[in-house]
Amino acid sequence: MGKNWGRGALIALTAVLTLSACNDKGGEAGPDADKVSEGNVAGLPVTHFESGLKSDAPTPNLEVKNATDSVEDKIAIASIADVSEYWTQEMPAHFGQQFEPVKQLQSYDPTTDREEVCGASLKDAAMNAFFCPPEDLVAWDRKQLLPLLNEEFGPMAIVTVLGHEFGHAVQYRLGEKAGMTKNTSTLVKEQQADCFTGGYFRWMAEEKSKYFQVSTSEGVNQVLASLFMIRDQAGQSAKDRSAHGTGFDRTFAFQLGFEKGAKECAGINQQNVDERITERPFDKQDKGEGDAKIDMKTIGVLQESLDAAFGKAGAQPPKIVDDGGTCPGGPATPPASYCPDTNTVSIDLGALNTLGRTGDRKAEFEGEDPGGLGDFAAFAEIASRYTQGIQKGVGASVDNANAGLRTSCLVGAWAAEANKPGAKLRLSSGDLDEAIAELLQPKSVIAADINGKQVENGFERVESLRRGYLEGSGVCSQQYG
């Protein structure tokens, strides 16, 4: 969080979030509960199965320089064949032209390869995959990047990266039809490529791929997690020539493509990116570079923040207390639990302080424990339990999937208010990414009901938080009533 005093001040929110009580939808799981769950992912059923190469996938007929028999190369080459098939269908249908295959494909090992590609040595291209327009070439690091992605997130992470690079190849082919000029910013190009990747995965989720199958729960979660990992560093400016977007921005673009398709992606431009982008430098007064120590002083200001935000909801605000993070005889969702009998949010301050430590990006990218997710991850956990009390107070159900989505939506709406200037608490650069990092964790309660039952698919979790942030609290009861 941004600071105006000490190491971490929270702004007392000046605007008021509103909440209306509505009936919840929901119901018992059907006979195919092991495969399909309640809810949907952009209109598709929530499915559960192992995502990856199909057992009967054909062998791609592609010439790839320096390709090996490694699992990662096999997935990468199948990805190229698959996304090429997608664009062979998509480009004529939506853009009125044929898709020309990429001329050159190359797998490389940056620890041994020394040749120059696209004006630079491959030894300097570790942990990378790229499209080179002058050579019409897509290349990828099979030694470090692809194994890391596969190990940490699964095979769909590799498909995500190659799908993204093909998005750049598509921009090169579409030109002005995708709004591409010599002056188009890197950020717009990257957002559009993420969006194109979302369109490709929608096609795959609709079972149109010969090569891959992807579930809309665990499989799409792999994609979102991999996009999040390759986000820009907190504090980077959106005006930086190397800017790709925060995790919040990148997942937004992917979801846009998944929901609305490639034609919508081609409409991404500087104006609509500037209107929604969250990437910005640290404020000058932010001496802690985004993270505050989680102690009772900051918790006290968080209490004021939430009380002001929900002051006109018509419910008695819960009190945040440090007494272990569980409720005697009631819900237990540590490190923060809403206790309906006492109308309190019980927290485990020590555990939240550990969660709120500044994360180590280098460790994260190397597949190691980052040590913490940042202060806003902890604050969002507490805020989610606080909103359970508000929802219960106005008569809304707090024990089903809609309650989980409504909760994360309200956390997003509160975050938007905390991003406004004028008082103590301001979101710092990277705070929304901290919330998403926690939201995608298996035991996060940001998108969970009062008992801690989490919404199963990450797509809906992230989308509900994003909608609350971008559209305000009204959508939370309207969409997730």
N, C-alpha and C positions, 0 to 999 in steps of 0.2 A: 504494500500500500504506500501511497505517497505521503510524505511527511511535511508538516508545517511546524512541528515541535518535536524535540528530542529525537529518538530513533524511530518513532512510528506513530503518527497521529491519524486518526480516522475522522472523516468529515461527518458532522451531524447533518443528515440529509434534510434538505429544505423542501423537497417535493413530497407528495403523499402518494403511496401506492394504494390502489383500491382493490378490494376482493369481494366477490359475490359468491354466495353458496349455491351450488347447483347439484343436481343428482349425478352420481357417477355411473358410467357405463361399465361393463365388466362382465364376468361370468365364469363358469366352469370351463376348464380346458376340455377339448373334445378328444375323441379316440386317437387322434394323431398328435397328441401332446408332445411326444418325443421328437416330432418333426416340425410341427407348426404351433406357434403360441399366439395368444391374443395380441391385438394391436396390429400395426402394419408399419412398413418402412416405405414411405412415399407411395403408398397404395399397393405395395407387394406384401404378401404374408411374411410373418416372422418365422424363418426357417432355421433349423439346427442340423448340420451335418458337417463332415470334414470337407473343408475347402481346399482346392488345389487342382492339379492336373487330373483329368479324367483317366480312368484305367484304359479306356479304348481310344484315347486321343491319338490322332494320326501323327506320323513323324514329319516335321516341317521340312519342306524342300527349299532351304535357304542357304546361301553361301555366307558364312560368318568367319571372318579372319581370326585366326588363333583360337578358335573355339575348342573346348575340351569336353570330356565326358562327365564333367562334374555335375552334380545335381543342380547347382545354381545356373550353370550355362544352359542346361536342358530347359529349366523353367524360363530363363530369359529368352531363349530362341523360340520356345512355344508362345511366349508373350508377344514377340514381334510378329509371328505368323497370325496370331489371334487378333491383335489390335489392327493389323493390316486388313484383315477380313472385315472387321468392324467398319473401318473407314472406307473400304471398297463399297460397302452398302450405304453408309451414312452420307458420304460426300455427294454422290449424285442425287440422293433423295432430298437433301436439304440445301445444297449449295450449287446444284446444276452443273457439276463438273466431275470428271473421273479422278479417282485417287491414283497417283503415280507412286509406285513402291519406292521406298528409300533405297538409294543406290548402293550404299556401303554400310556394312554392319561389322563391328569389331568388339571382341572380348579381349581384355588385357589384364596383366598382372603388374601393378605399379612398382613392385619390388624388384622386378627383373627386366621389364620392357623399357627400352630407352629411346625408341623412335619418336619422332615428332608427328603429332596429329593436330590439325587445326591451329598450327602455329605454336604449339607448346609441347613439351616433353611429357610422355605418359607417366614418367616417374613422379611428376608433380600433380598427377590427377588421381591420387589415392582417395578412396571413399567418395567416388563420384560416378555419375553417369551423365552423358551430355549428348546434345544434338549439335552438329557443326554444319551450319547452312552452306558455306562455300564448297564443302566437300559432300554435302548431302549425306551425312554419316551419323549414325547413332552408335555410341560406344559405351561400355560399362566395365567397371572394376569388379572382376569375378573373384579376386583374391581376398579383399577386405570388406567392401561395401555389401555385396550380395550375400555372403555368408552371415554377416551380422544381421541383416534384415531377416533372413530366413530363420536364423536361430532365435532372434528376439520376438519376431511377430508372425512368422510363418510364411509360406510361399506367396500369399497374395500381396505381401509387401514388395516383393520383387516385381510382380506384375504391375503394381502401382507405379513404381519408379519408371519402368519401361513405357507404360501407358502415358505417363507425364511427358517423357522425352518425345514420344510420337506426337503428342499435342503440339510441341514446338515445330515438328516437321510439317504438321497440318497447317499451322500458321504461315509457314514459309510457302506453302502451296496455295493457300487461299488469299493471301495478301490483303487487299482492301476489303474483300468479303468478310474478313475477320477483323477489320479495322487496323490492320498492320501497316505501318509506315516506318520510315527510317527514324522517326522521332518518337515512336511508341516506347514508353518506359518499360524497364525490366519488370517492374511490379505488375503492370497490366498483362504482360506476356505470361508471367508465372501464374497469376490468378486465372487467366484463360486456360492455360495448360492443365491446371488442377481441375477446372470445370470440365474440360474435354475428358479428363480421366474419369470423372463422375459419370458422364454420359456413357462411356465405354463399359463401366461396371454395371450400370443399369441394364444394358444390353446383355451382359453376362448373367446377371441375376434373373433375367427373363428367359434363361436357358437357351440362348441363341448361339452360344459358343460351342465349337467343336472340341476345344482344348481344355477349358476350365469349367469348374463348377464353384459357385460362391454362395454361401449361406448369407442371409440378410442379417443374421445375428453375429456369430463369432467371426465369420469371414469378413463382413464389412467392418467389424471392430478392428480387425488386423489392419485394414486400409487406413482407418482414421488414426490409429495409433502410430502407424509409420509416417503418415503426413505430419502428425504432431511432432514426432522426433526430429524431422528435418526442417522444423520451423526456424525463423530467424532468432538471433540472440536478443533477449530483452534489452531495450534501450536503443535499438537500431532505428533509424529514421526511415519512414516510407519513401523519402526522397533519395535515399542512398541508391546508387546505380546497381548495387548487388542485392537490393531488397527483394525477397521472395514472399514475405508475409509472415505474420505471427501464426501460431497454431490455430487460433480462432479464425483468422482470415483464410487460411488454407482449407480448413475443414468446411467453412462456409462455401467456398468456391466449388469444392468437390460435391457438396450436397446440392448446390444449385444445378450442377450438371446431371446428377443422379435423378433429381426431381423433374427437371424441365428439358433436358436434352441438349445436344450440341448446338442447335440453332440459337438457343438462349445464350450459350457461352460466347458465341461470336459477337454478341452485343455488349460484352464487357469492355468498358473503355475507361479513360482516365477520370471522367466525371463521376460515373457511378462507383468506381473504386474509391475515389476521394471521399465520397459521401458516407461510406461505411467502414473504411479501413481503420484498424485499431493500432497499427504500428506507429510508434512515436518515441522520441528520445525521453530519457529521464528528465523530470523537472529539475531546474537548477537547485531548488532547495531540498531535493531528495538526496540527502547525504548518504543514506543507507542503500542506495540503488535498488529500491523496490521492496525490501523485506524488513519488517519490524519484528522485534522479539514478542512472542506471545506471552504476555503476563496479564495480571489483573488490571493493570492500568489501561492497556489497550483493549482488554475485554470490556472494561467499563465504558469506553468511548464507543465500542461496537454496540453495546446495549443501547446507548443513546441514539446511535445511528438507526438501529432497527426500530426502536420505539417511535422515532420521528417518522420513519418510512411508513409504518403501518398504523399510525395514530388515529386515522379516521376509518379504520376497518370495522369498528364496532365490537372489538374483542379485547378482553383484558390481556395486556402484553405479558408474555412469559418472562420470568426472571432468570438470568444466566447465573448459575452457581457452580463453584468448583468443588464437587463432592464425589468424584470418581467416575463420572461418565455413564452411569447406569441408573435405573430407577428401581428402588426396592419394590418387588412384587409387580413391576410394570415393564415397559419396553426397555430393552438393552441394546443399544446401537453404538457402543463406544467407538471413538472417544467423545461422542456427544449424543445425548438421548433426550427426547422430549418426554417429560413425566406428567401425564394428564392429571393425576391425583393432586399434585401440588402446583400445577401450571408453571413448572420450571424447566429450564434446559440444563441438565446436569452435564458437566464437562470434566474431562481428565486433562488438566492443564499441562501436565508433563508430556503426555502423549501428543497433544496438539502442538506444543512447542517443538517437539521433534519433527512432526509433520511440516511445521511452518518454517523450518530452516531453509536457507538458500540452497537450491539444488546445484549440483556440480554437472554442468553440461558436458564436460569432457568424459566424465565417468558414465553419464547417461548414454552418450554416443558410442561408448566402447562396451556397452552392455553390462555395466556394473551399477551397483546401487548408488544413485545420485545423492543419497543422504538426507533428502528432504525435498518437498515440492514447492515451498514458498509460503509466505504468510497468508495469501489470499485463499490457498487451498484449505487452510485451517479455518479461516473466517467463513468461507462458504459452507463448510460442514456445520458450523454452529448456526449460521443463518438458515440452513435448511431445516434444522430442528426447531428453530424459533418459528418459522412459518407453519410448521405443523400445529403449533399452539394457536396461531391466528386462524388457520383453516378450521380447526376444531371449534374455536370460539364463535365462528359465524355459521356453524352448522354443516360445513362441507365434510364429506367422508375423507378419512385419513388412512384408510387401510386397504387400498387397491392400487392398480397400476396407474390410474388417472391421478391419484394423489401424488405419486412419485413424479410424474411429468409436470403436474401443476406446481409442485415444490421447486423443481429445478428452474422452471419458468420464472417463478417469483424471485428466486435467487438472482437470476439474470436481470430481472427488472430492478431489483435493489442495486445491483452492480452498476446499472446505467445511471441511476440517481447518484451513486457514489462517484461517478466519473464527471460530475458537474462541478465547476469552480465555485468558490465562494464560502467554504466553511473548512473545518479541520480535516476532514477525511477526503482523500482523493485516490482513485485507482492509480496505481503506478504502472509504468510500462511493464508488460509481462504478467500482470495480475490475472487477466482473463485466461491466459494460457495455464496459469497455475490452477485455476478452477477446472479447466478442461482436463488437465493431467489427473487431478483427483477424481473428476467425474468418470473417467475411463477406468479407474481402478476397480478390481473385482468386489471390494468391500465398501466402496464409497456409499454414503447415504445422501449425497446431494440430490440424486434422483431416486429416492426410495420412500416408501410409505412409513408410517409411524413405527412399524415393527422392523424396519430395515430391509424389507423386500425390495430389491433394486429392479428397475425397469431393465428388461433383459438385453435389449440391443442398444449399443452405443450410439447408433445413428439418431434414434429418438431422444436419447439423453442429451446429446450435444445440440440437437435442433431445438429442443424445448428451452434450454438455457439461452441459446442464441435468439430465439424469438422473443423471450422476455426482455433481453438486453436491447434488441433493436426496435421492438414494437410496443414495449411497455406492459404494465401489469394487466391491462384489460384483456389482452389476448390469452392470459393464463387461465382465466375462468371460462372464456369463450371457447377456446380450443381444447382445453383439458377439463371441462366441467364434468 
